[in-house]
Amino acid sequence: MVALVPIVVFGVLLAVVTVPFVSLGPGPTFDTLGEVDGKQVVQIEGTATHPTSGHLNMTTVSQRDDLTLGEALTLWLSGQEQLVPRDLVYPPGKSRDEVDKENNADFKQSEDSAEYAALGYLKYPVAVTVATVSDPGPSLGKLKAGDAIDAVNGTPTATVEQFTTLLKKTKPGQVVTIDFRRKNEPAGVAEITLGTNKDRDYGFMGVAVLDAPWAPFVVDFNLANIGGPSAGLMFSLAVVDKLTTGDLVGSTFVAGTGTISVDGKVGPIGGITHKMAAARAAGATVFLVPAKNCYEATSDIPSGLKLVKVETLGSAVDALHAMTSGAPTPSC
């Protein structure tokens, strides 16, 4: 009985006591050329698209929080999970909900950047593009995210600088006429009564704008509950594949990861080895690696997975064309 006491106590500790660590491991992968819940992951409406084949899978990292001591030990002993201090994933002073909201915002930003990068690669012209509309705000119900602003009071606006210069000549309460284009709809004209903002003495329109490639059709990304910005590259490649003739990957199962900027630069991400493991388990034979992740990626390459180094969307497309033609590809 005396000997059983520490065993029982240790068993209780394993089952009840939580540890300040988060487990990171291979997460689910999604084919950006395929469907999820009956919807195309990348859906384009308002223009002709072309058939695709093969796979372009985005990859994720799974996270487990609130681990008991027993769960943490089991995951660590499995050799497939990585335990990291919880503060690295959920910084002190921020709740889990706040971190999740930030990750979701990053994911939405990655979708927008993916669309802009793909349209830029395909040489669509740049326009003053509405990124967000303030709610509440003077433009709510009159302009939408994705609209292209062509003129303010009849004066053309080809760049954000020109748009801002014209706006700085206005006053709160003034009515301005905005010529705009909207995706899959006729061009329109909106009359907006400018509001006030404590940070400026000129009229407040309540929109955030950027110089970005613009197309008259709609690109939607139908994945939910996926946080972070690392799907950008694979989303962009799917858009390019669907809008161009020929198959980008042929019959090859390609997976990858990487952030994408509006101008098509591919950035590094976290958890590269976990994503590679997830890709290989799903059947991938080729993995696109951001150039700045190459050193980490080569530390643990799953058997049967070929790494292809990419620095921009253009270099990724070129590498895939080389792969399908049997030519050498950039390697980590």
Order of alpha helices (4+ residues) and beta strands (2+ residues): alpha-beta-beta-beta-beta-beta-alpha-beta-alpha-alpha-beta-beta-beta-alpha-beta-beta-beta-beta-beta-beta-alpha-beta-beta-beta-alpha-beta-alpha-beta-alpha
